[in-house]
């Protein structure tokens, strides 16, 4: 399965250190999914290089629209971390489509 890893990035007024640590947490979960035989997808990893390339502040323009478009293409979601309106919006897309929602890597079956 293609599984989106959804978790907080900027939630809770995250400072630069938290914004660096949070993708690392998502990447660790992605590696675990990969080792189970799945294709992990992380919206933050897709959006941040595009945002960095844009002139000016493109965060709101790119982050959630791109992440939600990716969610529509994936088969399931793994929701990790704490509170996050963005990650919850991604999760809602999966739930509305009747796709699997996992809250722990241990819930994900091997491919």
Beta strands, then each sheet from edge to edge (+ up, - down):
strand 1: 2-6
strand 2: 39-41
strand 3: 76-79
strand 4: 100-102
sheet 1: 2+ 1+ 3+ 4+
end
